[in-house]
Amino acid sequence: MSRIRVGIIGCGAVAQILHLPTLYQLSDLFEVTAICDLSDKVLAGVGDAWGIAARQRDYKDLLALDTVDAVLIANPNVYHAEVAIAALAAGLHVLVEKPMCITLEENDAVIAAQASAGKIVQVGTMRRYAPAFIEACRIVQGMDDIRLAKAHDIIGRNSLVIDPTSRVIKADDIPQSVSESLRRRQDEQIRAAIGDAPDALKTAYNMMLGLSTHDSSAMRELLGMPKRVLHAAQRRGGRSMTAVFDYGDFLCLFSTGADNIPRYDTYLAIYGENRVLRVDYDTPFVRNLPITLSITETRDGLSKTESVTHPGWGDAFTEEWRAFHNSLVSGEPAKASPQDFRQDLLLYREMIQHMAQEAGLPA
Ligand SMILES: NC(=O)c1ccc[n+]([C@@H]2O[C@H](COP(=O)([O-])OP(=O)(O)OC[C@H]3O[C@@H](n4cnc5c(N)ncnc54)[C@H](O)[C@@H]3O)[C@@H](O)[C@H]2O)c1
């Protein structure tokens, strides 16, 4: 059990740039024994580059191998729940990229499948495993004077960072009919989640699942689940949004957006009476970039001290995989569990209701 045999389902950008190098770095803990992708080109390129002989086009064939203990699910979001449920039924542990799924029904089905399989399921919100974030959580537990919090995430399109810094073998040999059925399935699932909403709300929901889940799940780990959503609105066709979460004694301002500037403007901040904490993240697509914890405080009300801590070299993805390994060995459930992800979906449902009201639509 100490060296886990991993099968990767979906071998695109995130698997090639982040997970495969991380698993190679952690080769005392993990061995990639099989890969699956719809694209023959990706299977051949990734399999040859990383010396992986078992290559499957259908994930069910990978799940049937007796050389796999756990799967990484890194194919498009619409398939995550289906594959996770099948992997659990096959007796495998699961690390599933975020978002774990699109609808609450899928979420509940994963929870039920996990309960009957008795296996670990961890959701890939890796920022929550960064040492700077964990230190912030420790400090926040002792703060009883929080007056404001912020979760801010404005990023440039991933390709602005990926194209100049990585070589990705692309699945450009997949028939167009497959891409069209993927789009149709995505539309159906988003409609199942939020109803027959205008395109801007569908885009906003997709942004929440794709990007905001990093921020909302970290916010919940830092501060707990808010009492309610006070405000949520979107602009620019759903690609830019704000929300205000009510924590009773304080509010958390939430903003998410994407633009064309090749940078990450991404942080969580907690404002206390005498101390402000801030965790800053950079793009995950360049490995090992520092994630820092800044503290501004006063001890005497006269002077101010500022510190910026980078608790050590290492990547959030590396810490995510170490945590997964610990859970597999100890049997302790992952903190980024399916039950935990459900809280994000509940928040997004409430945010969408506010967005619909704000746009004059029936909530
Ligand atoms: N944790 C993070 O910060 C982070 C960052 C980016 C992406 N992601 C997540 O990772 C996942 C993959 O994103 P990506 O950017 O690598 O996408 P991508 O489009 O680059 O890669 C997806 C791969 O899955 C393959 N695929 C499609 N359908 C498949 C199927 N039915 N079975 C097997 N393979 C299939 C495609 O051929 C492609 O190679 C998404 O869920 C995304 O949300 C997470």
The ligand as a MOL file (V3000), in Angstrom:
LIG
                    3D

  0  0  0     0  0            999 V3000
M  V30 BEGIN CTAB
M  V30 COUNTS 44 48 0 0 0
M  V30 BEGIN ATOM
M  V30 1 N -6.4950 22.2620 -10.3590 0
M  V30 2 C -6.3540 23.2080 -11.2660 0
M  V30 3 O -5.8740 24.3090 -10.9960 0
M  V30 4 C -6.7830 22.9440 -12.6850 0
M  V30 5 C -6.2850 23.7350 -13.7250 0
M  V30 6 C -6.7520 23.4600 -15.0130 0
M  V30 7 C -7.6680 22.4590 -15.2440 0
M  V30 8 N -8.1430 21.7330 -14.2000 0 CHG=1
M  V30 9 C -9.1640 20.6880 -14.4180 0
M  V30 10 O -8.5600 19.5600 -15.0510 0
M  V30 11 C -9.4620 18.9670 -15.9770 0
M  V30 12 C -8.7700 18.8700 -17.3250 0
M  V30 13 O -8.4090 20.1760 -17.7380 0
M  V30 14 P -7.2890 20.3840 -18.8590 0
M  V30 15 O -6.9980 21.8330 -18.8600 0
M  V30 16 O -6.2000 19.4070 -18.7240 0 CHG=-1
M  V30 17 O -8.1610 20.0250 -20.1650 0
M  V30 18 P -7.6410 19.5540 -21.5930 0
M  V30 19 O -8.7520 19.8520 -22.5260 0
M  V30 20 O -6.2910 20.0870 -21.8650 0
M  V30 21 O -7.4950 17.9700 -21.4280 0
M  V30 22 C -8.5820 17.0990 -21.3020 0
M  V30 23 C -8.1320 15.7510 -21.8680 0
M  V30 24 O -9.1770 14.8130 -21.6230 0
M  V30 25 C -9.3430 14.0320 -22.7900 0
M  V30 26 N -10.7140 13.5040 -22.8170 0
M  V30 27 C -11.8490 14.1190 -23.2510 0
M  V30 28 N -12.9040 13.3120 -23.0560 0
M  V30 29 C -12.4250 12.1830 -22.4840 0
M  V30 30 C -13.0210 10.9860 -22.0470 0
M  V30 31 N -14.3560 10.7880 -22.1600 0
M  V30 32 N -12.2260 9.9970 -21.5320 0
M  V30 33 C -10.8840 10.1890 -21.4200 0
M  V30 34 N -10.2640 11.3210 -21.8320 0
M  V30 35 C -11.0230 12.2870 -22.3350 0
M  V30 36 C -9.0590 14.9510 -23.9430 0
M  V30 37 O -8.7010 14.2130 -25.1050 0
M  V30 38 C -7.8950 15.7810 -23.3860 0
M  V30 39 O -6.6380 15.1960 -23.6820 0
M  V30 40 C -10.7160 19.8370 -15.9670 0
M  V30 41 O -11.6670 19.2390 -15.1270 0
M  V30 42 C -10.2720 21.1530 -15.3580 0
M  V30 43 O -11.2890 21.7970 -14.6130 0
M  V30 44 C -7.7080 21.9480 -12.9430 0
M  V30 END ATOM
M  V30 BEGIN BOND
M  V30 1 1 1 2
M  V30 2 2 2 3
M  V30 3 1 2 4
M  V30 4 1 4 5
M  V30 5 2 4 44
M  V30 6 2 5 6
M  V30 7 1 6 7
M  V30 8 2 7 8
M  V30 9 1 8 9
M  V30 10 1 8 44
M  V30 11 1 9 10
M  V30 12 1 9 42
M  V30 13 1 10 11
M  V30 14 1 11 12
M  V30 15 1 11 40
M  V30 16 1 12 13
M  V30 17 1 13 14
M  V30 18 2 14 15
M  V30 19 1 14 16
M  V30 20 1 14 17
M  V30 21 1 17 18
M  V30 22 2 18 19
M  V30 23 1 18 20
M  V30 24 1 18 21
M  V30 25 1 21 22
M  V30 26 1 22 23
M  V30 27 1 23 24
M  V30 28 1 23 38
M  V30 29 1 24 25
M  V30 30 1 25 26
M  V30 31 1 25 36
M  V30 32 1 26 27
M  V30 33 1 26 35
M  V30 34 2 27 28
M  V30 35 1 28 29
M  V30 36 1 29 30
M  V30 37 2 29 35
M  V30 38 1 30 31
M  V30 39 2 30 32
M  V30 40 1 32 33
M  V30 41 2 33 34
M  V30 42 1 34 35
M  V30 43 1 36 37
M  V30 44 1 36 38
M  V30 45 1 38 39
M  V30 46 1 40 41
M  V30 47 1 40 42
M  V30 48 1 42 43
M  V30 END BOND
M  V30 END CTAB
M  END
